[in-house]
Amino acid sequence: MKISGWKASAMIPLVVSVLPAHARAAQETAASLATGTGIYAELNGGVDSKKAKAGDAVTLHTTEGVKSSDGRMILPKGTKVVGHVTQSEARSKGANESRLGLTFDKAVLKDGHEVLLKVIVQAIGGPVLHSVDPGPTPPENGVPQGVVRSSPMGGGARNAPTTSQTPTSGVSSSEATVPDVNPQGQLGPSSHGVVGLQGLTLNRATANNGLVAVVTSDGKNVHLESGTRFLLVVQNAEVPAQ
């Protein structure tokens, strides 16, 4: 069948534009998150280096929306961030520490669309079980409102600090002042390392040409309970391991 010239010319761009639509959308969305953009999230379910295996899925959910530099909402609050375990080692006899490696590489929107991510874990914080209430609400279980209670590994309740100091990645919370934590106990842009979890240290390493977070513990195993807070930072350029 003979196709006239104007019909053929109209059909060609239609085919070209439809086929790569999903790929272009994913690329444009991922590229719209500028280097240095912070993604605040909490862990869905606990992870333990004694039970976890390399390849096991690990998911977070964002605790606030993430916008592009031009103000577009890219990752709404509640977006699932997907990653996996890269290494998992309980402390063996004669060893000094246990290890848990994690990496996160994509976000899944509520409509099912995926956004590829290139991020590093800049900070990890203990779960926040109580929010600040300036009113006269009586304390519950002996813990006043506004007090942040970390996990059992965190050494009990403590007040959020009024001053901040930024330790480098790889410094445990037992050796450094808790950095940049707002009154609700959330991590802030200058938070680095481990916050509110005693005996844990956060470092970076490379695996499969990518950066992974390596959490070490001087205990028998690394345990991150549900609600553990993460600060992920977008890295569209190469970042050296530490």
C-alpha positions as CSV (number, residue, x, y, z in Angstrom):
1,M,0.0,0.0,0.0
2,K,1.3,3.4,-0.9
3,I,1.5,6.0,1.9
4,S,1.5,9.6,0.9
5,G,4.4,11.8,1.9
6,W,2.5,13.9,4.4
7,K,1.1,10.9,6.2
8,A,4.5,9.2,6.5
9,S,6.0,12.3,7.9
10,A,3.3,12.6,10.5
11,M,3.7,9.0,11.6
12,I,7.4,9.0,12.1
13,P,7.6,11.6,15.0
14,L,4.6,9.9,16.6
15,V,6.5,6.5,16.9
16,V,9.7,8.2,18.0
17,S,8.0,10.2,20.7
18,V,5.8,7.4,22.2
19,L,8.4,4.6,22.5
20,P,10.9,6.3,24.8
21,A,8.4,8.3,26.9
22,H,8.8,6.3,30.1
23,A,12.6,6.3,29.8
24,R,12.7,10.1,29.2
25,A,10.4,10.7,32.2
26,A,12.5,8.7,34.6
27,Q,15.7,10.4,33.4
28,E,14.2,13.9,33.7
29,T,12.8,13.2,37.1
30,A,16.0,11.8,38.5
31,A,18.0,14.7,36.9
32,S,15.7,17.3,38.5
33,L,17.0,16.4,42.0
34,A,20.2,18.5,42.4
35,T,23.3,17.3,44.0
36,G,23.2,17.9,47.7
37,T,19.4,17.5,48.0
38,G,18.5,15.9,51.3
39,I,15.9,13.1,51.5
40,Y,14.7,12.5,55.1
41,A,13.2,9.0,55.6
42,E,12.4,6.4,58.2
43,L,13.1,2.6,58.1
44,N,10.2,0.3,57.4
45,G,10.7,-2.7,59.7
46,G,13.9,-3.6,61.5
47,V,17.2,-4.9,60.1
48,D,19.7,-7.0,62.0
49,S,23.1,-8.1,60.8
50,K,22.6,-11.5,62.6
51,K,19.5,-12.4,60.4
52,A,19.9,-10.3,57.2
53,K,21.6,-11.6,54.1
54,A,23.2,-9.8,51.2
55,G,20.6,-8.9,48.7
56,D,17.7,-8.6,51.2
57,A,15.4,-5.7,50.4
58,V,15.4,-2.7,52.7
59,T,12.8,0.0,52.4
60,L,12.3,3.5,53.9
61,H,9.5,6.0,53.6
62,T,10.1,9.7,53.2
63,T,9.0,11.8,56.1
64,E,8.7,15.0,54.1
65,G,8.3,16.0,50.5
66,V,11.4,16.5,48.3
67,K,11.3,19.2,45.7
68,S,13.4,20.1,42.7
69,S,15.4,23.3,42.5
70,D,12.6,24.9,40.6
71,G,10.0,24.0,43.2
72,R,8.4,20.9,41.6
73,M,7.4,18.1,44.0
74,I,9.5,15.1,43.0
75,L,9.1,12.7,46.0
76,P,5.9,13.4,48.0
77,K,5.8,12.6,51.7
78,G,5.4,8.9,52.2
79,T,7.2,7.9,49.0
80,K,8.9,4.5,49.3
81,V,12.7,4.4,49.0
82,V,14.0,1.0,48.0
83,G,17.5,-0.5,48.7
84,H,19.1,-3.7,49.8
85,V,21.7,-5.2,52.1
86,T,25.2,-5.4,50.6
87,Q,26.8,-7.2,53.5
88,S,25.8,-8.5,56.9
89,E,28.1,-9.9,59.5
90,A,27.5,-10.6,63.2
91,R,30.6,-10.4,65.4
92,S,32.4,-13.6,65.3
93,K,34.7,-15.0,67.9
94,G,37.9,-13.0,68.0
95,A,36.4,-10.2,65.9
96,N,36.1,-6.6,67.1
97,E,32.8,-5.6,65.4
98,S,29.7,-6.5,63.5
99,R,28.8,-5.0,60.2
100,L,25.7,-4.1,58.1
101,G,26.1,-2.6,54.6
102,L,23.1,-0.8,53.0
103,T,22.5,1.0,49.7
104,F,19.5,2.7,48.2
105,D,19.0,3.2,44.5
106,K,15.4,4.1,43.7
107,A,12.1,5.6,44.9
108,V,8.7,4.2,44.1
109,L,5.8,6.8,43.9
110,K,2.3,5.9,45.0
111,D,1.2,5.6,41.3
112,G,3.9,2.9,40.8
113,H,6.4,5.0,38.8
114,E,10.0,4.6,39.8
115,V,12.6,7.3,40.2
116,L,16.3,6.1,40.0
117,L,18.4,7.6,42.8
118,K,22.1,8.0,43.3
119,V,22.4,8.8,47.0
120,I,24.7,8.4,50.0
121,V,23.6,7.9,53.6
122,Q,24.9,11.0,55.4
123,A,23.4,10.3,58.8
124,I,21.4,7.8,60.8
125,G,19.4,8.6,63.9
126,G,17.4,6.8,66.5
127,P,13.6,6.5,66.2
128,V,11.6,9.4,67.5
129,L,8.8,8.0,69.6
130,H,7.6,11.3,71.2
131,S,6.9,14.6,69.4
132,V,7.2,18.0,71.0
133,D,4.1,19.4,72.7
134,P,4.5,22.8,74.3
135,G,1.1,22.5,76.0
136,P,0.4,21.2,79.6
137,T,0.0,17.6,78.5
138,P,1.0,15.3,81.4
139,P,4.0,13.0,80.9
140,E,3.4,9.4,79.7
141,N,5.3,6.6,81.4
142,G,7.5,9.1,83.2
143,V,8.8,10.6,80.0
144,P,7.8,14.3,79.5
145,Q,6.5,15.5,76.2
146,G,9.3,16.8,74.0
147,V,11.8,14.3,75.1
148,V,13.4,12.1,72.4
149,R,13.6,8.4,73.3
150,S,16.1,6.5,71.1
151,S,16.3,2.8,70.6
152,P,17.4,0.5,73.4
153,M,20.9,0.8,72.1
154,G,20.7,4.5,72.5
155,G,21.1,4.7,76.2
156,G,17.6,5.9,77.2
157,A,15.8,9.3,76.9
158,R,17.6,12.6,76.4
159,N,16.6,16.2,75.6
160,A,17.3,17.5,72.1
161,P,20.3,19.8,72.3
162,T,20.1,23.5,71.8
163,T,23.5,23.8,70.2
164,S,25.0,21.7,67.4
165,Q,28.3,20.4,66.3
166,T,28.9,18.5,63.0
167,P,31.0,15.4,63.5
168,T,32.5,13.7,60.4
169,S,31.0,10.5,58.9
170,G,32.3,7.5,60.8
171,V,32.1,9.1,64.2
172,S,29.9,7.3,66.7
173,S,27.3,9.1,68.8
174,S,29.2,8.1,71.9
175,E,32.2,10.1,70.8
176,A,30.6,13.3,69.4
177,T,28.1,15.9,70.2
178,V,24.7,15.2,68.5
179,P,24.6,17.4,65.4
180,D,21.9,19.7,64.1
181,V,18.7,18.1,65.6
182,N,15.5,20.2,65.6
183,P,13.1,20.3,68.5
184,Q,11.2,17.2,67.1
185,G,14.5,15.2,67.2
186,Q,14.7,15.1,63.4
187,L,18.0,15.0,61.6
188,G,19.1,18.3,60.0
189,P,21.1,19.2,56.8
190,S,24.5,19.2,58.7
191,S,23.9,16.0,60.5
192,H,26.6,13.4,59.9
193,G,27.4,10.0,61.2
194,V,25.3,8.3,63.9
195,V,22.9,10.2,66.1
196,G,21.3,8.8,69.3
197,L,22.5,5.2,68.8
198,Q,25.3,4.2,71.2
199,G,28.0,1.9,69.9
200,L,27.3,2.4,66.2
201,T,29.5,4.0,63.6
202,L,28.6,5.0,60.0
203,N,31.2,4.8,57.2
204,R,31.1,4.7,53.4
205,A,32.6,2.0,51.1
206,T,32.4,1.1,47.4
207,A,30.7,-1.9,46.0
208,N,29.8,-2.7,42.4
209,N,31.0,0.8,41.4
210,G,28.6,2.4,43.8
211,L,28.7,3.9,47.3
212,V,27.3,1.9,50.2
213,A,26.7,2.8,53.9
214,V,28.5,0.5,56.3
215,V,27.2,0.6,59.9
216,T,29.4,-1.1,62.4
217,S,28.8,-2.0,66.0
218,D,31.1,-3.0,68.9
219,G,28.3,-5.4,70.0
220,K,27.4,-8.8,68.8
221,N,25.3,-7.5,65.9
222,V,24.1,-4.3,64.2
223,H,20.4,-3.8,64.9
224,L,18.4,-0.9,63.3
225,E,14.8,-1.0,64.5
226,S,11.7,0.2,62.7
227,G,11.6,4.0,62.6
228,T,15.3,4.5,62.5
229,R,15.9,7.8,60.7
230,F,18.0,8.2,57.6
231,L,19.3,11.3,55.9
232,L,20.1,10.5,52.3
233,V,21.9,13.0,50.1
234,V,21.7,13.1,46.3
235,Q,25.0,12.6,44.6
236,N,25.1,13.2,40.8
237,A,28.9,13.4,40.9
238,E,31.5,11.0,42.1
239,V,32.0,10.9,45.9
240,P,35.0,9.2,47.4
241,A,34.6,6.4,49.9
242,Q,35.8,7.0,53.4
